[in-house]
Amino acid sequence: MAVEHDLGSAADQVARLAEGVREEYLDLPTPCSEWTVDDLLRHLLELTGAFTAAARKEPFPGDGSGRPPQLPASWQGRLTDQLDALVVAWRRPDAWVGEAEAGGVTMPAALMGAVAIDELVLHGWDLARATGQSFESDPASVKASLEFAAEMSIPGEEAAREGLYGPVVPVSADAPDLDRLLGYAGRDPLWSSDEISGHDRLR
């Protein structure tokens, strides 16, 4: 048994970005179609709990695919705690063995771990772009996410993409790995919020 990927860097990035979210940002749009920053943060709260339970092979009280009905007042501390728990859970070698379930979907645990990294990287980028913060995901996390997203983007995988990614956005084959990942995941690498001042638009 071995840990295939470490979620620490991707989780740390999301925690840092969450700390930079101001109250006035909650209603801003995000690269996720029809989601505001508030929606995205609620989704992060749900998915971190669901993927932690998946690593532990434990049932999760929610369905892991939605969002809490309301963002708790203490959401930042709660999200940080859940990100820490997520990292610890997937650092156990047995988390990567057998099968795991999240969001009503059961798959090989090693693949579920890759999905967890993918969720952190993509939604970290979403949060950064929506709130005008810099995004600096580590190459290992991007590579693991890119491998998963590329597999989900080949012809014949359209049904499996449903509810996970939007339509593929064409990106140059020689583009950086992050941009290629974003394209596979249905995101425009050049997306930015018109409601964030220009000097804050960093990646």
Beta strands, then each sheet from edge to edge (+ up, - down):
strand 1: 99-102
strand 2: 105-108
sheet 1: 1+ 2-
end
